[in-house]
Amino acid sequence: MLVFCRRLPQGQWWWRALVLGTLNIGAFFYLLFLAAYSMPGGIAALLISSQPLWVLLFGAVLLRQAFTAQHILACVVGALGVAGLVIQSDASLNVTGVSASILGAICMALGVVLAKHWGKPEGVSLLDLTGWQLTVGGIVLMPLAMWWEPFPQSMTMENYLGLGFLCLVGALLTYIIWFRSIQRLPAFLVSIITLLSPLSAAALGYLVLDEQLNLEQGIGAALIITSMFMAQRAAQSTQKKTQSPQTA
C-alpha cells in the first residue's frame, strides 16, 4: 500500500498513525489470536463482543457523546445472540484467554473511537490511511513473531494462495471497507456490525463445511440480527435529539 500510494504521514499524523495502527491492527490481532488459542473460540468471541459497550464508554468519556438504554439493550441482545450461536456446553475459561479477549475488545473499541474522532487528513485517501495502519500493525507484530513464532520450513502452493487471500482480501480489502465505514457511520454502529463475524462464520460452516445448526444457534442468529436493527434505531434516535436544538 505504501509503495502504491507513495504518501507518508505528515505532522501529527505520524503519532496518530502509530496509535491507530497499534490499536486496530498490531495489539488487536495479537490479543485476538492469543484469546482464540488460549480457550474455546466461542468464549473468546463472546468476550470480544463486548466491544460495542467499550465504544459507548470511550465515546462518552473522550468525545462527550451521549448514549441511552436503547444502546445498552442492543449490546446485551447482541452478546446473548453470540453466546447462543457459538458457546458450547464444555466451554471453559482461563485467565490468559479472558484477559486477552477483554483487552482486545478495548483496543479495537478505542481504535474505532479515535479513528472516528480524528477522521483523515485533507487530501489523503482511505488507501493511504489503511496503508499506514497496516504497516504500523505489521511493524508492531514483527518482533513478537520473530521472538516466539517459528518460521515455516516449507510452503506449498496452497499455502501461498491462502496467504495471498488473507493479505489481499482478509486484510487489505476488508480494512479499506472498515475504515470507510468508520468515516461514514457512527462509531457505535460500526462496532455492533462486528457481531456479524461469528454469524458469518456459522453460515459459511453450514454452507461450505456441511456443519449442522441447532435451534439454540438459530435463536442466537436471530438475536444478533435483532441487535443490528435496535442499534440503528438507537443511533437514529440519538442523532435526532442532537439535531433538534440546532434546528430550533
C-alpha positions as a LaTeX table, in Angstrom:
\begin{tabular}{lrrr}
\hline
Residue & $x$ (\AA) & $y$ (\AA) & $z$ (\AA) \\
\hline
Met1 & 0.00 & 0.00 & 0.00 \\
Leu2 & 2.79 & 2.43 & 0.84 \\
Val3 & 4.57 & 1.67 & $-2.44$ \\
Phe4 & 1.33 & 2.02 & $-4.40$ \\
Cys5 & 0.17 & 5.28 & $-2.78$ \\
Arg6 & 3.63 & 6.75 & $-2.11$ \\
Arg7 & 2.37 & 9.07 & 0.60 \\
Leu8 & 3.68 & 9.19 & 4.17 \\
Pro9 & 2.02 & 10.77 & 7.21 \\
Gln10 & 2.70 & 14.43 & 7.89 \\
Gly11 & 2.93 & 16.32 & 11.17 \\
Gln12 & 0.77 & 14.97 & 13.96 \\
Trp13 & $-0.38$ & 12.10 & 11.76 \\
Trp14 & 2.91 & 10.33 & 12.41 \\
Trp15 & 1.94 & 9.63 & 16.00 \\
Arg16 & $-1.76$ & 9.26 & 15.18 \\
Ala17 & $-0.97$ & 6.56 & 12.60 \\
Leu18 & 1.24 & 4.86 & 15.20 \\
Val19 & $-1.58$ & 4.88 & 17.77 \\
Leu20 & $-4.28$ & 3.73 & 15.35 \\
Gly21 & $-2.12$ & 1.07 & 13.73 \\
Thr22 & $-1.18$ & $-0.35$ & 17.11 \\
Leu23 & $-4.73$ & $-0.37$ & 18.45 \\
Asn24 & $-6.61$ & $-1.52$ & 15.33 \\
Ile25 & $-4.05$ & $-3.93$ & 13.90 \\
Gly26 & $-0.99$ & $-4.80$ & 15.98 \\
Ala27 & $-2.32$ & $-5.13$ & 19.51 \\
Phe28 & $-5.80$ & $-6.29$ & 18.47 \\
Phe29 & $-4.63$ & $-9.15$ & 16.24 \\
Tyr30 & $-2.15$ & $-10.39$ & 18.81 \\
Leu31 & $-4.74$ & $-10.35$ & 21.59 \\
Leu32 & $-7.42$ & $-11.87$ & 19.33 \\
Phe33 & $-5.35$ & $-14.92$ & 18.43 \\
Leu34 & $-3.92$ & $-15.24$ & 21.93 \\
Ala35 & $-7.51$ & $-15.46$ & 23.21 \\
Ala36 & $-8.55$ & $-17.91$ & 20.49 \\
Tyr37 & $-5.64$ & $-20.26$ & 21.20 \\
Ser38 & $-5.95$ & $-20.00$ & 25.00 \\
Met39 & $-9.58$ & $-21.09$ & 25.32 \\
Pro40 & $-12.53$ & $-22.16$ & 23.16 \\
Gly41 & $-13.20$ & $-19.74$ & 20.33 \\
Gly42 & $-16.82$ & $-19.32$ & 21.37 \\
Ile43 & $-15.85$ & $-17.86$ & 24.73 \\
Ala44 & $-13.34$ & $-15.56$ & 23.05 \\
Ala45 & $-15.99$ & $-14.40$ & 20.56 \\
Leu46 & $-18.45$ & $-13.72$ & 23.39 \\
Leu47 & $-15.99$ & $-11.62$ & 25.40 \\
Ile48 & $-14.81$ & $-9.72$ & 22.32 \\
Ser49 & $-18.46$ & $-8.98$ & 21.54 \\
Ser50 & $-18.31$ & $-6.56$ & 24.50 \\
Gln51 & $-16.59$ & $-4.14$ & 22.09 \\
Pro52 & $-19.75$ & $-2.04$ & 21.41 \\
Leu53 & $-20.10$ & $-1.37$ & 25.14 \\
Trp54 & $-16.50$ & $-0.12$ & 25.27 \\
Val55 & $-17.20$ & 2.09 & 22.25 \\
Leu56 & $-20.09$ & 3.69 & 24.13 \\
Leu57 & $-17.87$ & 4.23 & 27.18 \\
Phe58 & $-14.95$ & 5.74 & 25.25 \\
Gly59 & $-17.32$ & 7.86 & 23.19 \\
Ala60 & $-18.89$ & 9.26 & 26.37 \\
Val61 & $-15.57$ & 9.90 & 28.15 \\
Leu62 & $-13.42$ & 11.12 & 25.25 \\
Leu63 & $-15.97$ & 12.67 & 22.89 \\
Arg64 & $-18.79$ & 13.56 & 25.31 \\
Gln65 & $-21.24$ & 11.52 & 23.25 \\
Ala66 & $-24.47$ & 10.55 & 24.98 \\
Phe67 & $-25.95$ & 7.07 & 24.89 \\
Thr68 & $-29.26$ & 5.68 & 26.06 \\
Ala69 & $-30.71$ & 2.48 & 27.45 \\
Gln70 & $-31.50$ & 1.51 & 23.84 \\
His71 & $-27.79$ & 1.37 & 23.07 \\
Ile72 & $-27.10$ & $-0.82$ & 26.10 \\
Leu73 & $-30.00$ & $-3.11$ & 25.29 \\
Ala74 & $-28.75$ & $-3.57$ & 21.72 \\
Cys75 & $-25.34$ & $-4.57$ & 23.08 \\
Val76 & $-26.86$ & $-7.06$ & 25.53 \\
Val77 & $-29.12$ & $-8.64$ & 22.90 \\
Gly78 & $-26.17$ & $-8.92$ & 20.51 \\
Ala79 & $-23.98$ & $-10.56$ & 23.17 \\
Leu80 & $-26.76$ & $-13.04$ & 24.00 \\
Gly81 & $-27.01$ & $-13.84$ & 20.32 \\
Val82 & $-23.27$ & $-14.51$ & 20.07 \\
Ala83 & $-23.49$ & $-16.71$ & 23.17 \\
Gly84 & $-26.33$ & $-18.78$ & 21.70 \\
Leu85 & $-24.54$ & $-19.08$ & 18.38 \\
Val86 & $-21.04$ & $-20.11$ & 19.45 \\
Ile87 & $-20.93$ & $-21.23$ & 23.10 \\
Gln88 & $-20.60$ & $-24.98$ & 23.63 \\
Ser89 & $-21.59$ & $-26.85$ & 26.80 \\
Asp90 & $-17.99$ & $-27.89$ & 27.50 \\
Ala91 & $-16.57$ & $-24.36$ & 27.21 \\
Ser92 & $-14.02$ & $-23.39$ & 29.86 \\
Leu93 & $-12.30$ & $-20.19$ & 30.98 \\
Asn94 & $-8.74$ & $-19.27$ & 31.82 \\
Val95 & $-7.10$ & $-16.04$ & 32.94 \\
Thr96 & $-4.94$ & $-15.58$ & 29.85 \\
Gly97 & $-7.79$ & $-16.06$ & 27.40 \\
Val98 & $-10.25$ & $-13.87$ & 29.30 \\
Ser99 & $-7.68$ & $-11.08$ & 29.76 \\
Ala100 & $-6.66$ & $-11.18$ & 26.09 \\
Ser101 & $-10.30$ & $-11.13$ & 24.93 \\
Ile102 & $-11.24$ & $-8.13$ & 27.05 \\
Leu103 & $-8.05$ & $-6.21$ & 26.21 \\
Gly104 & $-8.61$ & $-6.98$ & 22.53 \\
Ala105 & $-12.14$ & $-5.59$ & 22.70 \\
Ile106 & $-10.84$ & $-2.48$ & 24.48 \\
Cys107 & $-8.08$ & $-1.93$ & 21.90 \\
Met108 & $-10.43$ & $-2.19$ & 18.95 \\
Ala109 & $-13.09$ & $-0.02$ & 20.61 \\
Leu110 & $-10.59$ & 2.72 & 21.41 \\
Gly111 & $-9.16$ & 2.48 & 17.89 \\
Val112 & $-12.64$ & 2.88 & 16.36 \\
Val113 & $-13.49$ & 5.90 & 18.53 \\
Leu114 & $-10.17$ & 7.64 & 17.87 \\
Ala115 & $-10.34$ & 6.89 & 14.12 \\
Lys116 & $-13.84$ & 8.40 & 14.05 \\
His117 & $-12.73$ & 11.42 & 16.08 \\
Trp118 & $-9.57$ & 12.15 & 14.08 \\
Gly119 & $-11.04$ & 11.39 & 10.66 \\
Lys120 & $-8.37$ & 11.60 & 7.97 \\
Pro121 & $-6.07$ & 14.39 & 6.79 \\
Glu122 & $-7.29$ & 16.61 & 3.97 \\
Gly123 & $-6.20$ & 15.30 & 0.59 \\
Val124 & $-5.34$ & 11.85 & 1.97 \\
Ser125 & $-7.24$ & 8.84 & 0.63 \\
Leu126 & $-8.55$ & 5.85 & 2.55 \\
Leu127 & $-5.89$ & 3.78 & 0.76 \\
Asp128 & $-3.21$ & 5.94 & 2.36 \\
Leu129 & $-4.81$ & 5.75 & 5.79 \\
Thr130 & $-5.25$ & 1.98 & 5.53 \\
Gly131 & $-1.68$ & 1.50 & 4.35 \\
Trp132 & $-0.29$ & 3.49 & 7.28 \\
Gln133 & $-2.19$ & 1.46 & 9.86 \\
Leu134 & $-1.48$ & $-1.94$ & 8.31 \\
Thr135 & 2.22 & $-1.08$ & 8.10 \\
Val136 & 2.38 & 0.07 & 11.72 \\
Gly137 & 0.48 & $-3.05$ & 12.81 \\
Gly138 & 2.93 & $-5.28$ & 10.95 \\
Ile139 & 5.93 & $-3.49$ & 12.46 \\
Val140 & 4.47 & $-3.88$ & 15.95 \\
Leu141 & 3.85 & $-7.60$ & 15.42 \\
Met142 & 7.17 & $-8.38$ & 13.76 \\
Pro143 & 9.34 & $-8.53$ & 16.94 \\
Leu144 & 6.78 & $-10.78$ & 18.64 \\
Ala145 & 6.66 & $-13.08$ & 15.62 \\
Met146 & 10.45 & $-13.26$ & 15.35 \\
Trp147 & 10.82 & $-13.99$ & 19.06 \\
Trp148 & 8.02 & $-16.51$ & 19.63 \\
Glu149 & 6.93 & $-17.95$ & 16.31 \\
Pro150 & 8.99 & $-20.42$ & 14.23 \\
Phe151 & 9.25 & $-19.50$ & 10.57 \\
Pro152 & 7.62 & $-22.09$ & 8.24 \\
Gln153 & 10.23 & $-24.51$ & 6.93 \\
Ser154 & 8.29 & $-25.25$ & 3.73 \\
Met155 & 5.39 & $-23.65$ & 1.88 \\
Thr156 & 3.13 & $-25.32$ & $-0.67$ \\
Met157 & 1.29 & $-23.54$ & $-3.47$ \\
Glu158 & $-1.91$ & $-23.94$ & $-1.44$ \\
Asn159 & $-0.20$ & $-22.18$ & 1.48 \\
Tyr160 & 0.84 & $-19.28$ & $-0.76$ \\
Leu161 & $-2.66$ & $-18.99$ & $-2.21$ \\
Gly162 & $-4.17$ & $-18.99$ & 1.28 \\
Leu163 & $-1.68$ & $-16.38$ & 2.48 \\
Gly164 & $-2.38$ & $-14.25$ & $-0.57$ \\
Phe165 & $-6.11$ & $-14.41$ & 0.07 \\
Leu166 & $-5.62$ & $-13.39$ & 3.70 \\
Cys167 & $-3.37$ & $-10.49$ & 2.71 \\
Leu168 & $-5.38$ & $-9.09$ & $-0.21$ \\
Val169 & $-8.97$ & $-9.91$ & 0.79 \\
Gly170 & $-8.85$ & $-10.66$ & 4.52 \\
Ala171 & $-6.71$ & $-7.63$ & 5.36 \\
Leu172 & $-6.32$ & $-5.08$ & 2.56 \\
Leu173 & $-9.82$ & $-5.02$ & 1.06 \\
Thr174 & $-11.72$ & $-5.54$ & 4.29 \\
Tyr175 & $-9.81$ & $-2.85$ & 6.17 \\
Ile176 & $-10.36$ & $-0.33$ & 3.39 \\
Ile177 & $-14.10$ & $-1.02$ & 3.76 \\
Trp178 & $-13.79$ & $-1.00$ & 7.56 \\
Phe179 & $-12.11$ & 2.42 & 7.73 \\
Arg180 & $-14.53$ & 3.81 & 5.17 \\
Ser181 & $-17.39$ & 2.64 & 7.39 \\
Ile182 & $-15.82$ & 4.43 & 10.36 \\
Gln183 & $-15.71$ & 7.65 & 8.32 \\
Arg184 & $-19.36$ & 7.41 & 7.22 \\
Leu185 & $-21.20$ & 5.78 & 10.15 \\
Pro186 & $-21.48$ & 6.40 & 13.89 \\
Ala187 & $-18.74$ & 4.54 & 15.80 \\
Phe188 & $-21.35$ & 2.54 & 17.74 \\
Leu189 & $-22.96$ & 1.20 & 14.57 \\
Val190 & $-19.57$ & 0.20 & 13.17 \\
Ser191 & $-18.72$ & $-1.66$ & 16.37 \\
Ile192 & $-22.06$ & $-3.50$ & 16.56 \\
Ile193 & $-21.55$ & $-4.72$ & 12.98 \\
Thr194 & $-18.60$ & $-6.81$ & 14.23 \\
Leu195 & $-21.17$ & $-9.15$ & 15.81 \\
Leu196 & $-21.89$ & $-10.36$ & 12.28 \\
Ser197 & $-18.48$ & $-12.07$ & 12.24 \\
Pro198 & $-19.49$ & $-15.18$ & 14.24 \\
Leu199 & $-22.81$ & $-15.21$ & 12.38 \\
Ser200 & $-20.98$ & $-15.23$ & 9.04 \\
Ala201 & $-18.67$ & $-17.99$ & 10.27 \\
Ala202 & $-21.65$ & $-20.13$ & 11.30 \\
Ala203 & $-23.38$ & $-19.55$ & 7.97 \\
Leu204 & $-20.23$ & $-20.43$ & 5.99 \\
Gly205 & $-19.74$ & $-23.54$ & 8.12 \\
Tyr206 & $-23.26$ & $-24.63$ & 7.27 \\
Leu207 & $-22.95$ & $-23.87$ & 3.54 \\
Val208 & $-19.35$ & $-24.93$ & 2.88 \\
Leu209 & $-18.45$ & $-27.48$ & 5.55 \\
Asp210 & $-21.87$ & $-29.14$ & 5.97 \\
Glu211 & $-21.95$ & $-28.23$ & 9.66 \\
Gln212 & $-25.31$ & $-28.58$ & 11.41 \\
Leu213 & $-27.03$ & $-25.73$ & 13.22 \\
Asn214 & $-29.37$ & $-26.36$ & 16.15 \\
Leu215 & $-32.33$ & $-24.38$ & 17.45 \\
Glu216 & $-30.22$ & $-22.54$ & 20.02 \\
Gln217 & $-27.87$ & $-21.32$ & 17.30 \\
Gly218 & $-30.83$ & $-20.24$ & 15.18 \\
Ile219 & $-32.17$ & $-18.16$ & 18.07 \\
Gly220 & $-28.70$ & $-16.70$ & 18.58 \\
Ala221 & $-28.52$ & $-15.69$ & 14.92 \\
Ala222 & $-31.95$ & $-14.05$ & 15.17 \\
Leu223 & $-30.86$ & $-12.12$ & 18.26 \\
Ile224 & $-27.73$ & $-10.82$ & 16.51 \\
Ile225 & $-29.80$ & $-9.56$ & 13.57 \\
Thr226 & $-32.29$ & $-8.03$ & 16.00 \\
Ser227 & $-29.47$ & $-6.19$ & 17.78 \\
Met228 & $-28.47$ & $-4.64$ & 14.42 \\
Phe229 & $-31.91$ & $-3.08$ & 14.00 \\
Met230 & $-32.01$ & $-1.99$ & 17.65 \\
Ala231 & $-28.62$ & $-0.31$ & 17.32 \\
Gln232 & $-29.69$ & 1.50 & 14.16 \\
Arg233 & $-32.86$ & 2.80 & 15.82 \\
Ala234 & $-30.87$ & 3.91 & 18.88 \\
Ala235 & $-28.36$ & 5.76 & 16.70 \\
Gln236 & $-31.13$ & 7.47 & 14.73 \\
Ser237 & $-32.90$ & 8.49 & 17.92 \\
Thr238 & $-29.72$ & 10.00 & 19.37 \\
Gln239 & $-29.00$ & 11.83 & 16.11 \\
Lys240 & $-32.46$ & 13.38 & 16.08 \\
Lys241 & $-32.08$ & 14.59 & 19.68 \\
Thr242 & $-28.71$ & 16.11 & 18.82 \\
Gln243 & $-30.04$ & 17.90 & 15.76 \\
Ser244 & $-33.28$ & 19.18 & 17.28 \\
Pro245 & $-31.73$ & 22.03 & 19.35 \\
Gln246 & $-29.80$ & 23.22 & 16.30 \\
Thr247 & $-32.97$ & 23.19 & 14.22 \\
Ala248 & $-34.84$ & 25.11 & 16.88 \\
\hline
\end{tabular}
